[in-house]
Amino acid sequence: MATDSKKQKVVLRYLRMPPRKVRLVADSLRGMHVNEAEGALLYERRRAAKPLLKLLRSAVANANVKQLNPDQLFVESIQVDQGPMLKRFLPRARGMATPIQKKMSHITMVLGETTKQPRFKIVVPKKVKTPAGETKRKRPVKEAEQQMEKKLDDIDMGDLDYEDYESEFDY
């Protein structure tokens, strides 16, 4: 944990992604408000965004336990270091082998508290369980079918004479 009481430090170790690729996503989060960082990670297409999002949410939950206000948290620092490498070999022509290094990352994120308000807030709707006897539909299927039939009956096709059109397009 960080020494200052207004900070929350979280560490993710042995992430099976190269640090060079994780840094591309992590550098974009530095200095962002927690809500903005979460939104950016949700729409980030890179593979490193998923574990970083999980780490960020874990840090916010831990800060909540420490009685820090989650609406005032921002990403103070994020550091991506190289972890150990798994060394493998790929067989090549003429009996040779090419070394492959599968790199790992260690990520350290520090959240701090700020007085600035966030630009926006992500609102996730709560799922509400329905009682056992009720259905989730707002109206029964038969009523919806009757309304659809009524709409179809109301549509007036007019006095179209299809024979006139057939003679125009005879080839």
N, C-alpha and C positions, 0 to 999 in steps of 0.2 A: 504494500500500500504506500501511497505517497505520504510524505511527512506532513504536508499542509492539510488542514482539515477541510478546506474548500476544494479539494481535488480528489479525483478517483482514478486510480491506475489499474489497468487490466493488461494481461499478457497472454498471448496465444503462441504456443511453442510447437515446433515440429509440423508446421503446415506444409503439406506436400506440393508446394508450388515454388517456382524459382523467385527469389526476392526481387529480381529485376522486373518481373511482370507484376508482382504485388505492389511495388513502389509506384507504378503508373497510376493505380487506382488510389492508393493511400495518399499520394501527394495532392490529389484533388480535394481531399477532405480537410486538410490542415487549416485551422482557423474558422471552420464552418460551425454554425450552430447545429446542435444535435438533430433537430427536425430537418434542417436542410441537408445534412449529411445522410440521414436515413432516406430522404427522398431521392438524393443523387444516387445512392447505392441501389435503391429499388429499380431504377431505370438504367443502371449501368449494365452493359452487355458482357463485359469481361468476366471470366470465371472467378477472379479474385474477389469480386464484389460480394459474393455470397458469404464466405467466411468473415469478411470485414463487417458486413451487416450484422452477422450473428455476434461478433465481438462488440460492436457498438451497442447493440441492444442489451447485451450482458452488462456492459459498463453502466448503462443508464439504470438498469435494475439494481445493480450494486450501489449506485449513488443514491437511489431512492431509499435503500435500507439505511444508508448513512445520514438520512434526513437532508439530502441536498435537493433543491428544487429542480426537477427535470426540465422545466421550461426555461431555465437560465443556464443550462449547461452548454458548453461548446468544446470542440476538439482542440485542446491546447497544443498537444504534440502527438505525433504518430511516427514511430520509428520501425523500419523493417530491416532486420539483420539477417545474415545468412546463418543457417543452421548446418547440421552435418549433411554430407552427401552420400547417396547410395551409389556405389561404383559398379557399373555393369559393363558387359562387353557385347558387341554386335559382330557376329561372324561375317567376314568379307571374303573376297575372292582369294584364291591361292593360299588358303589356310591361315590368312591373317585375321586379326580382330581389331575393331575400332572401339576405343573406350567411350562409354556414355556416363555422364554425371547427372544423376537425378537429385536436384538440389531441393533443400528445405528452407523454410523461413521461420524466423521468430519475430512476432509483431508485438510492440509495446505501444499502448494508447493511453494518453492521459487526458481526462476531461476536467475542465475547470469551470468555475462559476463566474458568470458575467452579469452586469446589470442591464445590458441591452436586451430588448425584446426581440423574439424571433420574427422573421418576415412572414412566416405562415406556420400553421400547425396541422399535422397529419391527424385526421380523425378516422378511426377505424370503427365502423358500426358494430355494435354488440349483437351477437346472435342470441335470439330469444327462443327458448323452447316452447312449443305449443303444448297445451294440455292433451292428454291421451285421446279424448273423444273428438277433438277438433281437427279439421283438415287445414292445410296451409293455403288453399285456394280462397280467394276473396269471395267468389260466388260459385255456385254449383255449375257443373258442366252443362246441364240441360238448359239452364237459364242463358248461358253464353251462346249455346247453339241456337236458341230461339231468337236471340238478338241478331245473330249473324244471318239467319233466314229472313228476318224482317228487313234487314239492310239490303239483302239481295232482291227482295220483292219490291222495295222502293225504287230500285234502279230501273228507269224507263229506257228501253232500247229505242224508243221512237218508232216511226213508221218507215223502217228501212226496207227497201225493196231489193232483195239480193239478185233478182233476175236482171235488173238494170246493170249491175256491176259485172255480172258474168258475161254479158254481151260485149262489154268494153275490153275485156281481157281475153277473149277467144283468139287463139292464134291459128 
